[in-house]
Amino acid sequence: MSKPTESLKQYWRSLEDADGSHNPPSDEFPGQAQTTDPSFVPSPRLARRKFNGLLGASTALAGLTTTGCLRKPVEHILPFAKRPEDTIPGQPVYYATAFQVGHSVLGLLVESQDGRPTKVEGNPRHPASNGATDVWAQGSVLSLYDPDRCRVPHQHKDGKHVATDWDTV
C-alpha cells in the first residue's frame, strides 16, 4: 500500500517571502555549521530555543521556592487576655483592615477599645470604599458580641427552636 503524498507547508516571514521575490539567506543561523558529514561534531553552543526553555524552567522553579507563595496566618481582632504594657486604658486604637463583600473588598478602619473592636468606619484612603461602609460591615461588630446568636445548631420542633447536634442537621 502506498502512502499518500503530503504537501509541504510553506511558511514565510515577510511579504517578500510570500510573493517569492525574496531569496532566503544561505546561512540562516550564523555560527552553526550546516553539514551532512556524519563525523561532524557540533560545537557545545546552546541553541537559542533550548536556552529559553531552560531559562523559563529555572524562573518557574525559582518562583515556587520564594516566599511569595506562602500564606500568612489569619489574625483575628480579639480582646486581650493579658493587657500589653504600652496601652492606655480607655484610649482607642485604630486598625486598617478589609471586609470581603461578594467578590470585592471594602477597606475599613476599626476602632478598638481595650482590645475589643467597637466601631467600624470606611477607610478614606481605600479606593473601593472612599470612606463609606455598608450595613454588613457595620453589623459585623454586632456578630462578635451578640449574646442571642446561635452557638450550636438548632431544629424547629413544635413552634420552638431546640438545640440539636450536627449529624441531625
ZIUR-V238840 format. One record per residue. N is the residue number from 0. RES is the residue in one letter. SS is DSSP state (2 for helix, 1 for strand, 0 for the rest). PSI is psi in degrees with one decimal (999 if undefined). Layout:
n->N res->RES ss->SS psi->PSI
n->N res->RES ss->SS psi->PSI
//
This chain:
n->0 res->M ss->0 psi->133.9
n->1 res->S ss->0 psi->147.7
n->2 res->K ss->0 psi->141.5
n->3 res->P ss->0 psi->143.0
n->4 res->T ss->0 psi->132.5
n->5 res->E ss->0 psi->135.9
n->6 res->S ss->0 psi->134.9
n->7 res->L ss->0 psi->132.1
n->8 res->K ss->0 psi->137.8
n->9 res->Q ss->0 psi->116.2
n->10 res->Y ss->0 psi->148.6
n->11 res->W ss->0 psi->154.2
n->12 res->R ss->0 psi->-20.6
n->13 res->S ss->0 psi->172.7
n->14 res->L ss->2 psi->-31.0
n->15 res->E ss->2 psi->-37.5
n->16 res->D ss->2 psi->-35.6
n->17 res->A ss->2 psi->-40.2
n->18 res->D ss->2 psi->-2.6
n->19 res->G ss->0 psi->5.5
n->20 res->S ss->0 psi->-11.2
n->21 res->H ss->0 psi->131.9
n->22 res->N ss->0 psi->129.0
n->23 res->P ss->0 psi->152.2
n->24 res->P ss->0 psi->148.2
n->25 res->S ss->0 psi->-32.5
n->26 res->D ss->0 psi->82.8
n->27 res->E ss->0 psi->-33.5
n->28 res->F ss->0 psi->89.3
n->29 res->P ss->0 psi->143.9
n->30 res->G ss->0 psi->-11.9
n->31 res->Q ss->0 psi->123.2
n->32 res->A ss->0 psi->135.6
n->33 res->Q ss->0 psi->106.8
n->34 res->T ss->0 psi->156.2
n->35 res->T ss->0 psi->6.9
n->36 res->D ss->0 psi->121.3
n->37 res->P ss->0 psi->-18.4
n->38 res->S ss->0 psi->-2.1
n->39 res->F ss->0 psi->130.0
n->40 res->V ss->0 psi->117.6
n->41 res->P ss->0 psi->157.6
n->42 res->S ss->0 psi->157.0
n->43 res->P ss->0 psi->19.1
n->44 res->R ss->0 psi->144.9
n->45 res->L ss->0 psi->127.5
n->46 res->A ss->0 psi->152.1
n->47 res->R ss->2 psi->-43.3
n->48 res->R ss->2 psi->-41.7
n->49 res->K ss->2 psi->-41.1
n->50 res->F ss->2 psi->-45.5
n->51 res->N ss->2 psi->-36.9
n->52 res->G ss->2 psi->-44.7
n->53 res->L ss->2 psi->-38.7
n->54 res->L ss->2 psi->-43.4
n->55 res->G ss->2 psi->-41.0
n->56 res->A ss->2 psi->-40.9
n->57 res->S ss->2 psi->-34.4
n->58 res->T ss->2 psi->-42.1
n->59 res->A ss->2 psi->-42.3
n->60 res->L ss->2 psi->-34.3
n->61 res->A ss->2 psi->-34.8
n->62 res->G ss->2 psi->-28.5
n->63 res->L ss->2 psi->-25.0
n->64 res->T ss->2 psi->-4.5
n->65 res->T ss->0 psi->174.4
n->66 res->T ss->2 psi->-1.3
n->67 res->G ss->2 psi->-18.6
n->68 res->C ss->2 psi->1.2
n->69 res->L ss->0 psi->140.8
n->70 res->R ss->0 psi->134.3
n->71 res->K ss->0 psi->150.0
n->72 res->P ss->0 psi->147.9
n->73 res->V ss->0 psi->130.9
n->74 res->E ss->0 psi->128.9
n->75 res->H ss->0 psi->145.6
n->76 res->I ss->0 psi->109.1
n->77 res->L ss->0 psi->158.4
n->78 res->P ss->0 psi->154.9
n->79 res->F ss->0 psi->137.2
n->80 res->A ss->0 psi->-33.9
n->81 res->K ss->0 psi->124.5
n->82 res->R ss->0 psi->131.2
n->83 res->P ss->0 psi->154.2
n->84 res->E ss->0 psi->-27.8
n->85 res->D ss->0 psi->8.6
n->86 res->T ss->0 psi->148.3
n->87 res->I ss->0 psi->122.5
n->88 res->P ss->0 psi->135.4
n->89 res->G ss->0 psi->-9.2
n->90 res->Q ss->0 psi->124.3
n->91 res->P ss->0 psi->149.0
n->92 res->V ss->1 psi->135.3
n->93 res->Y ss->1 psi->137.3
n->94 res->Y ss->1 psi->137.1
n->95 res->A ss->1 psi->128.6
n->96 res->T ss->1 psi->-172.9
n->97 res->A ss->1 psi->152.3
n->98 res->F ss->1 psi->125.1
n->99 res->Q ss->1 psi->127.9
n->100 res->V ss->1 psi->101.9
n->101 res->G ss->0 psi->-121.8
n->102 res->H ss->0 psi->9.3
n->103 res->S ss->1 psi->176.4
n->104 res->V ss->1 psi->139.9
n->105 res->L ss->1 psi->122.3
n->106 res->G ss->1 psi->133.2
n->107 res->L ss->1 psi->155.3
n->108 res->L ss->1 psi->124.3
n->109 res->V ss->1 psi->125.8
n->110 res->E ss->1 psi->129.5
n->111 res->S ss->1 psi->123.4
n->112 res->Q ss->1 psi->117.7
n->113 res->D ss->0 psi->40.3
n->114 res->G ss->0 psi->4.0
n->115 res->R ss->1 psi->123.5
n->116 res->P ss->1 psi->129.5
n->117 res->T ss->1 psi->-26.8
n->118 res->K ss->1 psi->139.4
n->119 res->V ss->1 psi->129.4
n->120 res->E ss->1 psi->159.2
n->121 res->G ss->1 psi->145.8
n->122 res->N ss->0 psi->115.3
n->123 res->P ss->0 psi->-16.1
n->124 res->R ss->0 psi->-5.6
n->125 res->H ss->0 psi->129.3
n->126 res->P ss->0 psi->-24.8
n->127 res->A ss->0 psi->-34.3
n->128 res->S ss->0 psi->-35.2
n->129 res->N ss->0 psi->36.6
n->130 res->G ss->0 psi->3.4
n->131 res->A ss->0 psi->155.4
n->132 res->T ss->0 psi->174.0
n->133 res->D ss->0 psi->178.1
n->134 res->V ss->2 psi->-30.0
n->135 res->W ss->2 psi->-38.9
n->136 res->A ss->2 psi->-41.5
n->137 res->Q ss->2 psi->-38.5
n->138 res->G ss->2 psi->-10.2
n->139 res->S ss->0 psi->-27.4
n->140 res->V ss->0 psi->-37.9
n->141 res->L ss->2 psi->-30.7
n->142 res->S ss->2 psi->-19.9
n->143 res->L ss->2 psi->-34.0
n->144 res->Y ss->2 psi->1.1
n->145 res->D ss->0 psi->113.5
n->146 res->P ss->0 psi->-17.0
n->147 res->D ss->0 psi->-2.8
n->148 res->R ss->0 psi->149.2
n->149 res->C ss->0 psi->133.7
n->150 res->R ss->0 psi->-13.6
n->151 res->V ss->0 psi->159.1
n->152 res->P ss->0 psi->146.2
n->153 res->H ss->1 psi->156.3
n->154 res->Q ss->1 psi->142.4
n->155 res->H ss->1 psi->111.6
n->156 res->K ss->1 psi->129.4
n->157 res->D ss->0 psi->39.9
n->158 res->G ss->0 psi->8.7
n->159 res->K ss->1 psi->155.8
n->160 res->H ss->1 psi->122.4
n->161 res->V ss->1 psi->134.2
n->162 res->A ss->1 psi->140.2
n->163 res->T ss->0 psi->-176.1
n->164 res->D ss->0 psi->170.2
n->165 res->W ss->0 psi->-31.2
n->166 res->D ss->0 psi->-37.7
n->167 res->T ss->0 psi->-40.4
n->168 res->V ss->0 psi->999
//
